């Protein structure tokens, strides 16, 4: 049950010698959460363990196939939310709708979309937050200090460059488990906003 998973999360962080940082502000009941840097397969379970010991019930996205068969209930209990790519209005609309049907949803979206270094982040997290009108919480891991946790909540203002500047400032200097794999923090949509020189 809950006590067992808390024990496992504490044990996991103890083995890795990582510490959860006390959130500066309470994590809102409804939010989209960015987890960064995302440089190895281990960043994600580490973030889940940090969330568990911080008392933040986190949900994460999984392909529909993960939820088929006997593993389905287990995946849901672990916080999995099935992605429905065929939903009317697309994936963003279907995920934004999840917020209206749940009392509590902190949806973890890997903004980099890949573990290898990437030149652009995927803007799904921003579009979901905008459509569902929920804040974006900046979750982090930092290998340099062996700490992780939950940073500030940012409201998508519609000024994508200004919002991304705040996100960039927060992640400045934080390092993922694999050095050198954390690429620049920018969205392709920002380039579209830049004046052509």
C-alpha positions as CSV (number, residue, x, y, z in Angstrom):
1,X,0.0,0.0,0.0
2,X,0.9,3.6,0.4
3,X,3.2,3.0,3.4
4,X,5.2,0.4,1.4
5,X,5.6,2.7,-1.6
6,X,6.7,5.5,0.7
7,X,9.3,3.2,2.2
8,X,10.5,2.1,-1.2
9,X,10.8,5.7,-2.4
10,X,12.8,6.7,0.8
11,X,15.1,3.6,0.3
12,X,15.6,4.4,-3.4
13,X,16.7,8.0,-2.6
14,X,18.9,6.7,0.3
15,X,20.7,4.3,-2.0
16,X,21.2,7.0,-4.7
17,X,22.2,9.5,-1.9
18,X,19.7,12.0,-3.2
19,X,17.6,14.5,-1.2
20,X,14.2,16.0,-1.8
21,X,14.2,19.8,-1.5
22,X,11.2,21.2,0.4
23,X,8.9,22.9,-2.2
24,X,9.0,26.7,-1.8
25,X,5.3,26.8,-2.4
26,X,2.6,24.1,-2.3
27,X,2.2,22.2,-5.5
28,X,-1.3,23.1,-6.9
29,X,-3.9,20.3,-7.1
30,X,-4.2,20.8,-10.9
31,X,-1.0,21.5,-12.8
32,X,1.1,20.4,-15.7
33,X,4.6,19.4,-14.5
34,X,7.8,19.7,-16.5
35,X,10.5,17.2,-15.4
36,X,13.9,18.3,-16.4
37,X,16.7,17.6,-17.1
38,X,15.7,14.3,-18.7
39,X,19.0,12.7,-19.7
40,X,18.7,9.0,-18.8
41,X,16.0,6.4,-18.0
42,X,16.8,6.9,-14.3
43,X,15.7,10.6,-14.2
44,X,12.0,9.6,-14.3
45,X,11.9,7.0,-11.5
46,X,14.0,9.5,-9.5
47,X,11.5,12.2,-10.1
48,X,8.6,9.8,-9.0
49,X,10.5,8.9,-5.8
50,X,11.1,12.6,-5.0
51,X,7.4,13.3,-5.6
52,X,6.4,10.4,-3.3
53,X,8.6,11.6,-0.4
54,X,7.4,15.2,-1.0
55,X,3.8,14.0,-0.8
56,X,3.0,15.1,-4.4
57,X,0.7,12.6,-6.2
58,X,2.1,12.7,-9.7
59,X,0.5,11.3,-12.9
60,X,2.4,10.5,-16.0
61,X,1.6,9.8,-19.6
62,X,1.8,6.3,-21.1
63,X,1.0,4.8,-24.5
64,X,-2.5,3.1,-24.5
65,X,-0.9,-0.3,-25.0
66,X,0.7,0.0,-21.5
67,X,-2.8,0.0,-20.0
68,X,-4.1,-3.1,-21.8
69,X,-4.3,-6.5,-20.0
70,X,-3.3,-7.3,-16.4
71,X,-0.8,-4.4,-16.1
72,X,-3.5,-1.8,-16.7
73,X,-4.7,-1.4,-13.1
74,X,-1.1,-1.4,-11.8
75,X,-0.1,1.3,-14.3
76,X,-3.1,3.4,-13.3
77,X,-2.3,2.9,-9.6
78,X,1.2,4.2,-10.2
79,X,-0.3,7.3,-11.7
80,X,-0.4,6.4,-15.4
81,X,-2.7,8.3,-17.7
82,X,-3.3,6.7,-21.1
83,X,-2.6,8.9,-24.2
84,X,-5.4,8.8,-26.7
85,X,-3.9,9.9,-29.9
86,X,-7.1,9.4,-31.8
87,X,-9.2,11.7,-29.5
88,X,-11.3,14.4,-31.3
89,X,-9.3,17.6,-31.1
90,X,-6.1,15.6,-30.6
91,X,-4.0,14.6,-27.7
92,X,-3.7,18.1,-26.2
93,X,-7.6,18.4,-26.0
94,X,-7.9,14.9,-24.5
95,X,-5.3,15.6,-21.8
96,X,-6.7,19.1,-21.1
97,X,-10.1,17.4,-20.5
98,X,-8.6,15.1,-17.9
99,X,-8.2,18.1,-15.6
100,X,-12.0,18.8,-15.7
101,X,-12.9,15.2,-14.7
102,X,-10.3,14.8,-11.8
103,X,-10.2,16.5,-8.4
104,X,-6.4,16.2,-8.4
105,X,-4.0,16.0,-11.4
106,X,-0.4,16.9,-11.5
107,X,0.5,15.7,-15.0
108,X,4.2,15.1,-15.6
109,X,5.1,15.8,-19.2
110,X,8.7,15.2,-20.3
111,X,9.3,18.5,-22.2
112,X,12.5,17.3,-23.9
113,X,10.6,14.3,-25.3
114,X,13.8,12.3,-25.5
115,X,16.7,11.2,-23.3
116,X,19.4,12.3,-25.8
117,X,20.4,15.9,-26.3
118,X,17.8,17.8,-28.2
119,X,17.8,21.2,-29.8
120,X,14.2,22.0,-29.0
121,X,11.7,21.1,-26.3
122,X,8.3,19.8,-27.3
123,X,5.6,22.4,-26.6
124,X,2.8,19.9,-25.6
125,X,3.3,20.8,-21.9
126,X,2.6,24.5,-22.7
127,X,-0.4,23.9,-24.9
128,X,-2.0,21.5,-22.4
129,X,-1.5,24.0,-19.6
130,X,-2.9,26.8,-21.8
131,X,-6.0,24.8,-22.9
132,X,-6.8,23.4,-19.4
133,X,-6.0,26.8,-17.8
134,X,-3.7,25.2,-15.2
135,X,-0.2,26.4,-14.0
136,X,3.1,24.8,-15.1
137,X,5.1,23.5,-12.2
138,X,8.9,23.2,-12.7
139,X,10.1,19.8,-11.3
140,X,13.8,19.2,-11.4
141,X,16.7,16.9,-10.6
142,X,20.2,18.3,-10.2
143,X,23.2,15.9,-10.2
144,X,25.6,18.7,-9.1
145,X,23.8,19.0,-5.7
146,X,22.2,15.5,-5.7
147,X,18.8,17.2,-5.0
148,X,15.5,17.3,-6.7
149,X,12.0,18.5,-6.1
150,X,9.4,21.1,-7.2
151,X,10.1,24.7,-8.2
152,X,7.7,27.5,-8.8
153,X,4.4,27.4,-10.6
154,X,4.2,29.5,-13.8
155,X,1.0,30.6,-15.5
156,X,1.0,30.4,-19.3
157,X,0.5,34.0,-20.2
158,X,0.3,33.5,-24.0
159,X,3.7,35.3,-24.3
160,X,5.6,32.1,-25.0
161,X,9.1,33.8,-25.1
162,X,8.6,35.6,-21.8
163,X,7.2,32.4,-20.1
164,X,10.1,30.3,-21.5
165,X,12.6,32.9,-20.2
166,X,11.3,32.3,-16.7
167,X,11.6,28.5,-17.3
168,X,15.2,28.9,-18.7
169,X,16.2,31.0,-15.6
170,X,15.0,28.3,-13.2
171,X,16.8,25.4,-14.9
172,X,20.0,27.4,-15.5
173,X,23.0,25.4,-14.1
174,X,21.0,22.3,-13.2
175,X,22.5,19.1,-14.4
176,X,20.9,15.8,-15.3
177,X,22.3,12.3,-14.4
178,X,24.2,12.2,-17.7
179,X,26.3,15.3,-18.2
180,X,26.2,17.0,-21.5
181,X,22.9,15.7,-22.6
182,X,20.7,18.6,-21.4
183,X,20.2,20.6,-24.5
184,X,19.0,24.2,-24.9
185,X,15.6,25.1,-23.4
186,X,13.6,26.5,-26.3
187,X,10.5,25.7,-28.3
188,X,10.3,25.7,-32.1
189,X,7.3,28.1,-31.6
190,X,9.6,30.7,-30.1
191,X,11.7,30.8,-33.3
192,X,8.4,31.6,-35.2
193,X,7.9,34.6,-32.8
194,X,11.4,36.1,-33.5
195,X,11.6,39.0,-35.9
196,X,13.5,38.0,-39.1
197,X,16.7,40.0,-39.4
